[in-house]
Amino acid sequence: MASARVLVHVRRAGAGGAAAFGQSVTGVFCPADTDVALVSCGLQRGHFLISDVPFPGSAVTVLKRPPFCPAKLGGTALGDRGGHSGVAAAVAVLLEAACGHVLLTRRATTLRHFPNVWVPPGGHLEPGEELVTAGLRELAEETGLHLEPGTFSWHLLGLWESLFPPTLNWGPPRCHHIVTYLGLRSAEPRQQLQARLCPSPCEVSAVAWLEPLVLEAIAATEDGAEGSALGSGSLPGELPATVGITELSADGFRSSQIPTGILLRRAPARGPDLQRVSTGTKFALGRWRAAPGRRERE
């Protein structure tokens, strides 16, 4: 991964500049008692610009933060205690196979940020890259999947403000990103895509192709500061008790099952983090679920 990163800039009422680490980007555009805003975004002069009005090459989308966002609750007093240069721009891709299943990856346990959490492939936006180019690069680096031009379509799902640790109960922020979620729809069935998977063990410990019913249940499980884990015993009746995953091991791939309830866990307000789907991924899945025309494809 390149050391140079694209930083987030904000502009409201014609004024702005680089977003400050540890201070809420979403809060620039929404009232203090809300967590979502409609914004224009795009690349401009080497940075990722978020604005309250459209600008050349921009797209209108939703910007959101979790209700327990450290940048919201800590406010300006949180500051930047680590000498960070600003807020980094990142890209993540929800890859949907022709059959409607979506690929999620479980982050390696050795990663410093969000270990063992289920997310789509993604990472930092590099200088000179377009958003979809960055998403395709991260997809290839993390899973080994290379999508050829003409074999997929894509659309912007939304922007998510992400900090780690995700709550102030775990300490001050060590990283701060605005994640652009992209929806990629492949013309290939998941069996063909799965056959080409070659995940990077440095970043990925498992992969799963999840069916729409499970994905919708995950999206409906919103995280809150006091959210508690949801066990498999409280699954809605129509959901399968387990889901199939492919785990990486020293001997290669291994097929296994995990309780579906693991994927429906809410982010814990305190204590150790658990294997779960990230809050930002739930946001992206909610946007994916509401995308025009998706119901007609199923």
N, C-alpha and C positions, 0 to 999 in steps of 0.2 A: 504494500500500500504506500502511495506517495506521501511524503512528509508535508508537502504543501496542501492546504485545504482551502476550499471556497468558503468564505465567511458570509453570514447573513447580515444584510442591511435592512433597515426599516425606514419608511417614509410616511408621514401623516400630516395632512394640511400643508403639504409642500415642503416640510422640513424633516430632517432625520439624519441618519448616519449609521455607523456600525452598531449592531445590537450588542449590548453589554452582557458578558458572562454572568449568570446567576440572577439576572433580572428578566422578568417575563416578557417574551416577545408577544404572546397572545394578549397580554394586558395592555399593550400599546393600542390595540384595536377594539377592545371590548370593555364594558363596565366591570368594576371590581367584583360584582356579585354574579358574573357570568363567566363562562369558560370557552366561548366559541365566537368567532367573528367571520364575516365574509370579506375576503381580501383579494387583491390582484397580486400575482407573483410571477417571477421569471428571472432569467439571467440578464445582468446588465453590468458592463464594464468589469467583468471578472468576479463579480459577487452575485449572491442570490438576493434579489430585492423583493420585499413584501411591502405593499403599498395599500393605502385606503382608496386609491383611484387607479383606473387602468393606465398602462403605459405601453409603448410600442413593444410588441412581442409577448405581452403578459397574458396570463389566463386567470379567470376568476374561479376561486375555489374556497373551501372551508379551512380555516385555521383553528385548531382546538388544542387544549391542554387538559390534563386530568384535574379533578376537583382538589386533589391533594398535592398538586404541583409544588415542589419546593420554591420555585421562582415566584409563585403567587403568594405562598404563605410566608416566605422569608422576606419578600419585598426588597427594597433598596438596602436594608440593613444586612442582607445576606452577602452582597458584594462578591468580589472575586478574590478568594484567598489563595489561589494556586498559580497566579501569574498567567492565566489563560489569555489568549489573544482575542477571544470573542466567542460568538456562537457559530458552530460549524454547520454547514449544509450537508445533508445526507439524503440518500435515495434508497427505497426498498420496493420490491416488486412482488405483487400477488400474481403468481403464474397459474392461470386456469387452463387445464387441459380441455380438449374438445368435448369430453364427456361431462364437464362441469366440476370435476374435482380440482382442488387448489393445493399447491405445494407449500408446506411449512417445514422449517428446519429447527432442530433443537440445538441451541448454541452449546459449544464445548464447555465443559466444567472448568477448564483452565483459563477461560477468558476473564478479563478484569471487570467487564461491564455486562450485566444481565446474564451470568452463566446459567446454563441448564434451562433457559427460558425458550419457549417456542415462538419463532418469528419468521417472516418471509426473508429470503436472501436480500442483503442490502449492505450499504457502507457509505463512506464519505464520497462526496462529489469532488472530482479532481479538476484542477484548472483547465479550461478549454473544452470540457466535456458538456454535451447536451444531457438533459435529464435521462432520456431513454437510453442513451449510450452508456451512461454510468450504471443504470439499472441492469442492462445486458451484461456489462463487464462484471458486476458483482455477482450476478447469477452464474456466470461461467466460472469465476474464481471460487465460489463457495460450493457449487454443486457439479461443476463440469459440464453443465448444459449450455450449448451454444445454439442460439436460435438464428436461423438464416433469414435474411430479408424476404418478405413476402409470405412467411409462414406464421405470422402473428399480427395481431392488432393491439393497440394500447390506448389507454385514456388516463387522465389525471383523476385520482381518487380524493386527495386532500392533503393537508399539511398537519403534522403532529409535533407538538413541542415536547421533547424528551430530555429528562435529566437523570443522571445516575449519581448516587442512589435515588430511587424514585420518591422517597419520602424523607422528611427532615429527621424522623426518628432514627434513621440509619446514618446520620451525619451529613455534613455539608456537601454540595454537589462537586463531583470530580469531572463530569463531562456534561455538555449542554449542546443539544442539536435541534434543528428543525428538520424533520424527516418528511420528504416528499414521497407519498405512496402512489405508485403507479399500478394500474391493473393491466396485465398482459394476458391476452387470450390466444393460445396456440391452436393451430389447425390440427395438431397431432393428438392422438389419444394418449392417456397417461401411461399405457403399457410401453409405447414407443419411447416416451420421454424417460420413463423409469429405467429402461434398458441402457440409456446413455448416461445415467447418473454416475458421477465419480466425485463424491463430496470430499472436501478438504478436511482432514481430521483435526487440523489446527483450529478450525472455526465451527465445525459441525459434528455433533455426536449422533444425530439420527435425522431421518427425513420421513415425512408422512404425506400421502395424498388423501385429503379429507373430503368426504362427500358433502353436498350442499346442506343436507339436514343437520349435520354436525357443525358445519361452519355457521349456520344461522343461529344455532344454540350458543355457540361461543360468542358471537357478536351481541347476543341479547344479554350476556352476563357482564353487566357494566361494573367496573371497578370503582370503589369509593374508599375513603380513608379508613372507614371502619368495616370494610368488606371482609368476610371470613371465607375460608376455603369451603367449596361445595364438594361433598363426597359423592362417590358413585351411587350411594344408596338413595340419593334424591334426584336421580335422573328422570326427566320426562319419559313416559312410557314408550314413545315412538323411537327413542334414540337407542342405538346399539350399546350394550354394556361395555364393550371394548372396541378399540380401533387398532388397525394394523400399522406398524411402523417398521422401518428398516434402520437398524442400528449399526454403527461402525464399531468394529472390534479389531484386535491385533491380527485376526485371521481373515479379515475382510468384512463382508456384509452379513447381517443376521436378521432374519425376519422375526418379529415378536409382537406382542399385544400389550397395550397399556389400558387401564380403565379410562373410559371416556370422561369420567368425572375429573380426572387430572387436568383436562383441557378446559374445564368449566370453572376451575378455581379462580377466586378473586385475589387480587394483590393484597398481601397481608399488610396491615397498618403498622405492625411492629413484629419483632422476632425475626428468625431466619426466613429468607425467601424460599419459595418452593418451586418445583417444576410446574409451570403454568404457561398460558399464552399471555404475551405482553399486552399491556393496556393499549398501546398504540396499534398493535395488530388487531385488537377488537374493534377499535375505531375504523381501521381500514376495511375490515370485513363488513362492518355496518354500511359503509359507503359502497362497497362492492355489491352487497345484497340489494341496495336501493338503485343500482345503476339501470338506466332505461334499457329495456329489451332483454334483461337477463332472465326474467321469468319465461319469456317466450322461447328461450333456447333450451330450457329444461324439459 
